[in-house]
Every structure is written in structure tokens, then in C-alpha cells.
Amino acid sequence: MNNILLLISARPEDEAFAAEVAAVAALTCRVARSPEEGAEIIASDSPRVILADASDEECYSDLEAAIQEKVGLFSDKIDANAIHFITSQNLEKVPYLIQSPLFGHFIFRNYGNPKEAGAQYGRLVLATIQERAFGLEKLLQENAKIQTVKLQSTVQKQGAVEAIKNYLLAAKFQSRMASVIANAVDEILMNAMFDAPVDDIGRPLFASVSRSTAMKLEGRHAVEISVGFDGRYVGLTAVDSFGSLDKAKLLSHISKVYTEEEYKVKTSVAGAGIGLATVFRSGGSFFFSSESRHRTEVTVFFKRTDSFREFKDQFRFISTQFYF
């Protein structure tokens, strides 16, 4: 496999973004301006990373057909972990991607500055081409200060959330931004504590347990939260030791637009996962990295901005990396 990052797009902003991603990830950027040209490069050169314009269903279908014809959708040259789709629409508007056997990563084309967005995303791409993409330190700039806390009990969650909110305020995040991020932390910690634990055949252990229940977090049930800030981006990672993340369910939850009534009903139910969709629509980006039956890391990113409007409209992505 070559150290090639292949961009399949005719858009200049995508090219500027991809060039910076490739530079940060130490890859060579090649550009194909049509799905057919892209599929030919995949067949001949086996690029390590593929960024592809999938702005509408026709665009995606043309790409899928070209890959099917020239490579084969289930060829060893095609790995969903290495395919990054770029669109100008939010996730709920592109169900054809969620249902695609090729889906691995979603990039919302609200770059702002394509080079700056590419620099951030390039660190994630660099992590994904290593043996395992675990560790918050891989996803932020080298100067990031990272702190990790191991929670001993579910009742410590609220204290951890408040401590992180205070940390953000000290880092000059506006109060409203700090509150949004604190809610994101609350959500990923609840998921790690109550949704991740499964038995030996994969059945949820706490499906009917209220999320307000006090439980010890010992042994395999231990949960960690890491927070890091590199001066531009804050990253927060919740870690569990079950490796039970289900890709299809995850994408279904995070791409659905919930009505106010559904939200009221389901937020009281363990495992609803609704908070993830809310976090994404509030400006957060996600990286889900999971090794089956071993470990899951859920990382959420936010950029510090001058205004809340900028904060909510910042560059966003959802990336998944699954190991079996």
C-alpha cells in the first residue's frame, strides 16, 4: 500500500483541504476529478487514504458504481476505515452514506479556512493510518496539555463534568460554549458507564438501569476521561474496556433529527444515544475508535471561537475506526 492520499473531487476547496490533510499526515496527495479516474487510481495504486466528494446521491452512486466496476466493493483495496466522504449537507440529509458499505468517515464541508480545517483533520488521518488510533495526544497539536481522570463510581460523573467546565472557562471559552461542551462530556461519560457494558454474548448489562443509579466502576467497568487543549481545539475522550460500539446503531442515532417529544421521552431511557446528535448539531466533531471486545474511545472536539455563532457553525466531522 502506497503513502498516497487520493482526493476524488473537482472542487477547489476540497483540493486545498486535502493538500493540508496530506501534508500533516505525511502522505502524497493525488487528485482525481471524476469517480472513474479515482477508481482507476484505487485499482492501480492502492491509496492509503481516500477523500471523496459525495455531495448528493447521484455523485455517491457514480463513485460506488465506478469502484464496483474497476475494483470491487469488497476488494482488499477498499477499507471503510480509510474512506472519508465530503458533503455540503448535514448527516441527516445524506442517508445514502449512512447505509453505504463504504462508510467510514463524514466530513461536513463547512471548512471556513480549508487549510486550517485540513491541519486539524490531518492529525486524525495520521492517527487512523497507525496500528491503533487510540490516545487523545495523537489528535491534538504536540503542545497540548492533557489530563486524565479515572472515575471510581458513577456518582463522580457530575463532579468531573463541572471540573471540565471550569477548566474550559479558565481557557477562555465563553460560558455558553463551556456549557455545550460540558453537556457533551456528560453524554459520552454516560454512554461509557451505562451503554458500553455488555455480557459475553454482547447483551447490554444496564439497558433498563436508570442513569442516575450509583454504581462502582471497578475492573473492566472502569471509565476514564481525558481532556486536552492545544490553544485552538479542546478534545475530550471517554474510554471504556468493552469495545461494544455498534456502528449501525451509532450512525442511526447520530444522524436522526429528534422531535422535542421524542427527546423528552427517550432521554430518560438508558442507551437512547440522543445526546450525540445534539452535540454534533451544536458544533462538536466526533471520533469513535473501537477494538471489538477490548476498548472504545469516544472523542469530541470543539474549536474555541470569538462568538457563539462561529462556535456553532465551526468545521465538523464524524469519524469511525473499527478494529476486529
C-alpha positions in Angstrom: 0.0 0.0 0.0 1.4 3.4 -1.1 1.5 6.5 1.1 -1.0 8.2 -1.2 -3.9 10.3 -0.2 -6.4 10.3 -3.1 -8.9 13.1 -3.4 -11.8 12.3 -5.7 -13.3 15.8 -6.3 -13.4 18.6 -8.8 -13.9 21.3 -6.1 -11.0 23.7 -5.5 -11.9 24.0 -1.7 -11.7 20.2 -1.4 -8.3 20.2 -3.0 -7.0 22.9 -0.6 -8.3 20.9 2.3 -6.9 17.6 1.1 -3.5 19.1 0.4 -3.2 20.2 4.0 -4.5 16.8 5.3 -1.9 15.0 3.3 0.9 17.3 4.4 0.1 16.8 8.1 -0.4 13.0 7.7 2.9 12.8 5.7 1.1 11.4 2.6 1.4 12.3 -1.0 -1.8 14.0 -2.3 -3.2 12.9 -5.7 -6.3 14.4 -7.2 -8.9 12.6 -9.4 -11.6 14.9 -10.9 -14.1 12.1 -11.7 -15.2 8.9 -10.0 -13.9 6.9 -12.9 -10.4 8.4 -12.7 -10.5 7.8 -8.9 -11.5 4.2 -9.3 -8.6 3.6 -11.7 -6.1 5.1 -9.3 -7.5 2.8 -6.5 -7.2 -0.2 -8.7 -3.6 0.6 -9.8 -2.0 2.3 -6.8 -4.0 1.2 -3.6 -4.1 4.7 -1.9 -3.8 4.6 1.8 -6.5 7.2 2.4 -9.4 8.2 0.1 -11.3 11.5 0.4 -14.3 11.6 -1.9 -16.9 14.2 -2.9 -20.3 12.7 -2.1 -22.3 15.9 -2.2 -25.5 14.3 -3.5 -26.8 10.8 -4.0 -26.0 10.8 -7.8 -22.4 11.8 -7.0 -22.1 9.0 -4.5 -23.8 6.4 -6.8 -21.4 7.3 -9.6 -18.5 6.7 -7.3 -19.8 3.4 -6.0 -20.5 2.2 -9.5 -17.0 3.1 -10.7 -15.4 1.3 -7.7 -17.7 -1.7 -8.2 -16.7 -1.9 -11.9 -12.9 -1.3 -11.6 -12.1 -2.6 -8.1 -15.0 -4.4 -6.4 -16.8 -3.1 -3.3 -15.4 -5.9 -1.2 -11.9 -5.9 -2.6 -9.0 -5.8 -0.1 -8.2 -2.4 -1.7 -11.3 -1.0 -0.2 -11.4 -0.4 3.5 -14.2 1.7 5.1 -11.7 2.8 7.8 -9.8 4.7 5.1 -12.7 6.3 3.1 -13.7 9.9 4.0 -16.8 11.3 2.4 -17.2 15.0 2.0 -20.6 16.7 1.6 -22.2 20.1 2.0 -25.2 18.7 3.8 -25.6 17.7 7.3 -25.6 14.0 8.2 -29.4 13.5 8.3 -29.6 14.7 4.7 -27.3 12.0 3.4 -28.8 8.6 4.3 -27.2 7.1 1.3 -23.8 7.5 3.1 -25.0 6.1 6.4 -26.3 3.0 4.6 -23.2 2.6 2.4 -20.9 -0.4 2.9 -18.1 2.0 2.2 -18.9 4.4 5.0 -16.1 5.2 7.5 -15.9 9.0 7.9 -18.1 12.0 7.3 -16.8 15.5 6.6 -19.2 18.4 6.6 -17.8 20.9 4.0 -18.1 24.0 6.2 -14.3 24.4 6.2 -14.1 28.1 6.9 -10.4 28.2 6.2 -9.7 24.9 4.2 -6.1 24.9 5.2 -6.8 25.3 8.9 -9.5 22.6 8.8 -7.2 20.4 6.9 -4.5 20.8 9.6 -6.9 19.6 12.3 -8.3 16.7 10.2 -4.8 15.7 9.1 -3.9 14.8 12.7 -6.9 12.5 12.8 -6.0 10.9 9.5 -2.4 10.4 10.7 -3.8 8.6 13.8 -6.0 6.3 11.6 -3.1 5.1 9.5 -1.2 3.9 12.5 -1.7 0.5 14.0 -4.3 1.7 16.5 -5.8 5.2 16.6 -6.1 5.3 20.4 -4.9 8.2 22.5 -6.0 11.9 22.7 -2.4 13.0 22.3 -2.4 11.8 18.7 -5.4 14.1 17.8 -4.2 17.4 19.2 -1.1 19.5 18.5 2.1 18.5 20.3 1.8 21.4 22.7 -1.5 20.2 24.1 -1.7 19.7 27.8 -3.7 16.5 28.5 -5.1 15.4 31.9 -6.7 12.0 32.6 -9.0 11.1 35.4 -10.2 7.6 36.3 -13.7 7.5 37.7 -14.3 5.1 40.6 -18.1 5.5 40.7 -20.9 6.7 38.5 -21.6 9.4 41.1 -18.3 11.1 40.3 -19.6 11.9 36.8 -21.1 15.2 37.8 -18.0 16.4 39.6 -15.9 15.5 36.5 -18.3 17.4 34.2 -18.2 20.5 36.5 -14.3 20.3 36.7 -14.1 20.3 33.0 -16.4 23.2 32.6 -14.3 25.2 35.0 -11.2 24.2 33.0 -12.8 25.5 29.8 -13.7 28.8 31.4 -10.1 29.2 32.6 -9.0 28.5 29.0 -11.2 31.5 27.9 -14.1 29.6 26.4 -17.3 31.6 26.7 -19.7 30.4 29.3 -22.3 29.3 26.7 -19.6 27.3 24.8 -18.3 25.7 28.1 -21.9 24.6 28.9 -22.3 23.0 25.5 -19.0 21.1 25.8 -19.8 20.1 29.4 -23.1 18.6 28.2 -21.1 16.6 25.5 -18.8 15.3 28.3 -21.8 14.3 30.3 -23.2 12.4 27.4 -20.0 10.4 26.4 -19.4 9.5 30.1 -23.0 8.2 30.5 -22.5 6.1 27.3 -19.2 4.7 28.7 -20.8 3.9 32.1 -24.2 2.6 31.1 -24.3 1.7 27.4 -20.9 0.1 26.8 -21.0 -2.7 29.4 -22.2 -6.0 27.8 -22.1 -9.6 28.7 -20.1 -12.3 27.0 -22.6 -12.6 24.1 -23.0 -8.9 23.7 -26.2 -8.2 25.6 -26.4 -4.8 27.3 -25.9 -5.2 31.1 -27.7 -2.0 32.1 -30.3 -1.5 29.4 -33.1 -1.0 32.0 -31.0 0.7 34.7 -31.6 4.4 35.3 -28.7 6.6 34.5 -28.9 8.2 38.0 -28.1 4.8 39.6 -25.0 4.8 41.8 -22.5 2.0 40.8 -18.9 1.3 41.4 -16.6 1.5 38.3 -14.2 -1.3 39.0 -12.2 -3.7 36.9 -13.5 -3.9 33.4 -16.2 -1.3 34.3 -13.5 1.4 34.9 -14.0 4.6 32.9 -11.5 7.3 32.1 -12.0 10.8 30.9 -9.1 12.8 29.3 -9.2 16.5 28.4 -6.7 18.3 26.3 -6.4 21.8 24.9 -3.8 22.9 22.3 -4.7 26.6 22.2 -7.2 26.2 19.4 -9.1 23.0 19.9 -10.3 21.2 23.0 -10.5 17.4 22.8 -12.3 15.2 25.4 -12.1 11.4 25.4 -14.1 8.9 27.3 -12.7 5.4 27.5 -14.3 2.0 28.3 -12.9 -1.5 28.2 -15.8 -3.3 26.5 -15.3 -2.5 22.8 -19.0 -2.9 22.2 -19.7 0.1 20.0 -22.2 -0.8 17.2 -21.6 1.2 14.0 -25.0 0.9 12.5 -26.8 1.9 15.8 -24.4 4.7 16.4 -24.9 6.2 12.9 -28.7 5.8 13.2 -28.7 7.7 16.5 -26.4 10.5 15.5 -28.0 11.1 12.1 -31.6 11.3 13.3 -33.4 14.6 13.9 -35.4 14.0 17.0 -38.6 15.9 17.7 -39.0 17.6 21.0 -41.5 15.0 22.2 -39.2 12.1 21.3 -36.3 13.8 23.1 -38.4 14.2 26.3 -39.4 10.5 26.2 -36.1 9.0 25.3 -33.6 10.9 27.4 -34.9 9.1 30.4 -34.1 5.7 28.9 -30.6 4.3 29.2 -29.0 3.8 25.9 -31.0 6.4 23.9 -27.9 8.0 22.5 -29.8 11.1 21.6 -27.3 13.4 23.1 -24.7 12.6 20.5 -26.9 14.0 17.7 -27.5 17.2 19.8 -23.7 17.6 20.4 -23.0 17.3 16.7 -25.6 19.9 15.8 -24.1 22.2 18.5 -20.7 22.4 16.8 -18.9 19.3 18.0 -17.0 16.8 16.0 -16.6 13.1 16.9 -14.0 10.4 16.5 -15.1 6.9 17.5 -12.3 4.4 17.8 -13.2 0.8 18.9 -11.5 -2.5 19.1 -14.1 -5.3 19.4 -14.4 -6.7 23.0 -11.4 -4.7 24.1 -11.6 -0.9 24.1 -13.7 2.0 22.9 -12.6 5.7 22.8 -15.1 8.4 22.1 -13.5 11.8 21.4 -15.4 15.0 20.9 -13.7 18.1 19.6 -14.6 21.8 19.7 -12.7 24.9 18.5 -12.5 27.9 20.7 -14.1 30.8 18.7 -14.8 34.5 19.3 -18.6 34.2 19.0 -21.2 31.5 19.8 -22.5 31.7 16.2 -19.0 30.9 14.9 -18.7 28.1 17.5 -22.0 26.5 16.4 -21.1 26.8 12.7 -17.5 25.5 13.0 -15.9 22.8 10.8 -17.3 19.4 11.8 -16.8 15.8 11.1 -17.7 12.3 12.3 -15.1 9.6 12.0 -15.2 6.0 12.9 -12.4 3.5 13.2 -13.2 -0.1 14.0 -10.8 -3.0 14.7 -11.7 -6.6 14.8 
